[in-house]
Amino acid sequence: MLELGRKQKLTVINSAKQGVYLAENKESKDKVLLPAKQCDDNLSVGDEIEVFLYLDSEDRIIATIREPMLTLGNIAVLTVSSVTRIGAFLDWGLEKDLFLPYKQQTVKVKEGDKVLCALYIDKSNRLAATMKVYDYLETTDKYKKGDEVFGRVYEISDNFGAFVAVDDMYSALIPKKELFSEIYVGDMKKFRVIDVRDDGKITLAIRQPAYIQTDEDAIKVLKVIREFDGVLPFNDKASPETIKREFSMSKNEFKRAVGKLYKERKIEITEKSIRLI
């Protein structure tokens, strides 16, 4: 059986001007062309060769000895080669670019973007890419709480938070409550592991533990106060929305930073403001 989107070993059953025809064996009815420009001069009937099967520009199944960057059911980071009215096309190492439909994009892409995607067969029996890779990611027990990891953001949900592929292969989530700084699909960042679930899925945080983060936050708060000419027009009782907008941190993180500055006698807190001393 010829398997679209996969590498497989096939046998040369006959040759022609346009190339050689391959099949599982001589008795197989299904055969596929390996174009002449990809045929070795020493390739003969009966020889076995490993090829990748995909569709050419006329949607005919065809074989290639070129190495694809992505195979069926797997994930890889590919570069957007062009964007058209029907979707985007990705460079995956073959002559014909891989189609990425608009409906399979978790964010609109542009030429030159690098996107994490998976390969699947669509309803028209064509190979296509999807950026919705949640079901293709693996789980792991190689990380523990407190570890720092690198991950790529591949989808952002208003309900759940930001979905991340750690090392471009492991399933992870930054919960919505941890999203206090701007983050975008495609971002490749360092994150902190705050939990590894029993099923191997990872929970991440963007920020450092409080005992480390507070020093950085205090510096940031001082900078913002100076930008307000030394008087912040609200105090540590401000709404979480105001604090997130101005500082990209939670209310508790803001209160810890303000408390540190107050103890160091760098600020004074009034009923309606915070002032530099």
C-alpha positions in Angstrom: 0.0 0.0 0.0 1.3 3.4 -1.0 1.3 5.7 2.0 1.0 9.4 1.2 3.1 11.7 3.5 5.4 8.9 4.7 8.8 7.6 3.8 8.8 3.9 2.7 10.9 1.4 0.9 9.6 0.4 -2.5 10.9 -1.7 -5.4 11.6 -0.7 -8.9 9.2 -2.6 -11.1 9.9 -1.0 -14.5 11.6 2.0 -16.1 10.5 4.6 -18.7 11.7 7.8 -20.3 10.1 9.9 -17.5 11.7 7.8 -14.7 11.2 4.6 -12.9 8.0 3.1 -11.4 8.0 1.9 -7.9 5.6 -0.5 -6.0 5.6 -2.7 -2.9 6.3 -5.7 -5.1 6.0 -6.9 -8.7 2.4 -8.0 -8.1 1.2 -4.7 -6.7 -1.4 -2.8 -8.7 -0.5 0.5 -7.1 2.6 2.1 -8.5 4.2 5.5 -8.3 6.7 7.4 -10.5 10.1 8.5 -9.3 11.1 11.2 -11.9 14.1 10.6 -14.1 16.0 13.6 -12.6 16.0 11.9 -9.3 17.0 8.4 -10.5 20.5 7.1 -10.0 22.1 5.8 -13.2 22.7 2.4 -11.5 19.0 2.0 -10.4 17.6 -1.2 -12.0 14.4 -3.2 -11.9 14.2 -5.2 -8.7 16.2 -2.6 -6.7 14.8 -1.4 -3.4 14.8 2.4 -2.6 13.5 4.5 0.2 11.3 7.4 -1.0 8.8 10.0 0.3 5.3 10.1 -1.3 3.4 13.3 -1.9 1.3 15.0 -4.5 2.7 17.0 -7.5 1.3 20.2 -8.9 -1.4 18.3 -10.6 -2.3 16.4 -7.5 -0.8 13.1 -8.7 1.0 10.9 -6.2 4.7 11.0 -6.8 7.9 9.8 -5.2 11.0 11.7 -4.2 14.3 10.8 -2.7 14.6 14.3 -1.2 14.3 14.5 2.5 11.1 16.3 3.7 11.3 18.4 6.8 8.0 17.0 8.0 6.2 13.7 7.7 2.6 12.6 8.4 1.6 12.9 12.1 4.8 14.6 13.1 5.7 18.3 13.9 8.4 20.6 12.7 9.3 24.3 12.5 8.9 25.5 8.8 9.3 28.8 7.1 6.5 30.6 5.3 7.5 31.0 1.7 4.5 32.9 0.5 0.9 34.0 1.5 -2.0 34.0 -1.0 -5.7 34.6 -0.9 -6.4 30.9 -0.1 -3.7 30.5 2.6 0.0 30.3 3.2 2.7 28.0 1.7 5.6 26.5 3.6 9.1 25.5 2.6 9.4 21.8 3.7 12.4 20.9 1.5 10.5 19.6 -1.5 9.9 21.1 -5.0 6.2 21.8 -4.2 5.6 24.0 -1.1 3.3 22.7 1.6 -0.2 24.3 1.9 -1.2 25.9 5.2 -4.9 26.8 5.1 -6.2 29.9 6.8 -8.5 27.7 9.0 -5.4 25.8 10.3 -3.6 29.0 11.3 -3.7 29.9 15.0 -2.6 33.4 14.0 -2.2 35.1 10.6 1.3 34.4 9.2 3.4 36.4 6.9 6.3 35.6 4.5 9.5 34.7 6.4 7.7 33.6 9.6 8.8 30.4 11.3 5.8 28.3 12.4 5.5 25.1 14.4 3.1 22.8 12.4 2.0 19.2 11.9 1.3 17.4 8.6 -2.1 15.8 8.0 -4.3 14.6 5.1 -7.3 16.8 4.4 -10.8 15.9 3.3 -9.7 16.1 -0.4 -6.9 13.6 0.3 -4.2 16.2 0.0 -1.3 16.8 2.3 -1.6 20.0 4.3 -0.1 21.7 7.4 -1.8 22.8 10.6 -0.6 25.1 13.4 -3.1 23.4 15.8 -0.5 21.0 17.1 -1.9 20.2 20.5 -2.8 16.6 19.6 0.6 16.0 18.0 2.7 17.0 21.0 4.3 14.5 23.4 4.3 14.3 27.2 7.3 13.8 29.3 8.7 13.3 32.9 12.1 14.7 32.1 11.4 18.1 33.8 10.5 19.0 37.4 9.2 22.0 39.2 11.6 24.9 39.1 13.4 23.9 35.9 13.9 26.5 33.2 12.9 25.4 29.7 12.7 26.8 26.2 9.4 26.7 24.5 7.5 28.1 21.5 4.1 29.6 21.9 1.8 28.1 19.2 -1.7 29.1 20.3 -3.4 31.6 22.7 -6.8 30.9 24.3 -8.9 33.5 26.0 -10.2 30.8 28.3 -7.1 28.7 29.1 -4.0 30.8 28.5 -1.0 30.3 26.2 -0.2 26.9 24.7 3.5 26.2 24.4 5.6 23.4 22.8 8.6 22.9 25.1 11.7 22.0 23.0 9.2 22.1 20.0 7.9 18.7 21.1 6.4 18.6 24.6 2.9 19.8 25.6 2.8 22.7 28.0 0.4 25.5 29.1 0.9 28.9 30.7 -2.4 29.4 32.6 -4.4 32.5 32.0 -3.6 33.7 35.6 0.1 33.7 34.8 -0.2 35.9 31.7 0.8 39.4 33.0 3.2 40.3 30.1 2.6 40.5 26.4 3.1 37.2 24.6 2.5 36.2 21.0 2.1 33.1 18.9 5.6 32.3 17.5 7.5 33.6 20.5 10.4 31.4 21.6 11.2 32.1 25.2 12.6 30.8 28.4 9.9 29.7 30.9 9.8 28.3 34.4 8.2 24.9 35.2 5.7 25.3 38.0 4.1 21.9 37.7 4.3 18.6 35.8 1.0 16.8 35.8 0.5 13.1 36.3 -0.2 12.8 32.6 3.2 14.4 31.7 1.8 17.8 30.6 3.7 20.8 31.8 2.5 24.0 33.5 4.7 27.0 32.9 5.2 30.5 34.3 6.8 33.4 32.5 8.1 35.1 35.6 10.7 34.1 38.2 9.8 33.0 41.8 8.8 35.8 44.1 12.1 36.0 46.0 13.9 36.7 42.7 11.2 38.6 40.7 10.5 41.2 43.4 13.9 42.9 42.9 13.2 43.2 39.2 9.7 44.4 39.7 10.8 47.0 42.2 13.2 48.4 39.6 10.4 48.5 37.0 8.0 50.2 39.4 10.6 52.9 40.1 11.1 53.5 36.4 7.3 53.9 35.8 7.0 56.3 38.7 9.7 58.4 37.2 7.9 58.4 33.9 4.9 59.9 35.8 7.2 62.7 36.9 7.7 61.1 40.3 4.1 60.7 41.3 2.1 57.6 40.4 -1.6 58.6 40.2 -2.8 55.5 42.1 -1.5 53.5 45.1 -1.2 49.7 45.8 -4.9 49.5 46.1 -5.4 50.1 42.4 -7.4 47.6 40.4 -5.7 44.5 39.0 -6.5 45.7 35.4 -4.8 49.1 36.0 -1.7 47.3 37.4 -1.5 44.8 34.6 -1.8 47.7 32.0 0.9 49.8 33.5 3.3 47.2 34.9 2.5 43.8 33.3 2.4 42.1 36.7 -0.3 40.8 39.1 -1.6 42.9 42.0 0.2 40.8 44.5 3.5 41.2 42.6 3.0 44.9 42.5 2.2 45.1 46.2 5.4 43.1 47.0 7.5 45.5 44.8 5.9 48.6 46.4 6.5 47.1 49.8 10.2 46.6 49.1 10.6 50.2 47.9 8.7 51.5 50.9 10.9 49.6 53.3 14.0 51.0 51.5 12.5 54.5 52.0 12.5 55.2 48.2 8.8 56.0 48.0 5.9 57.2 50.1 2.3 56.0 49.8 -0.6 58.4 50.1 -4.4 57.8 49.8 -4.3 58.4 46.1 -0.8 58.1 44.9 2.8 56.7 45.3 5.5 59.4 45.3 9.3 59.2 45.1 11.1 60.4 48.2 
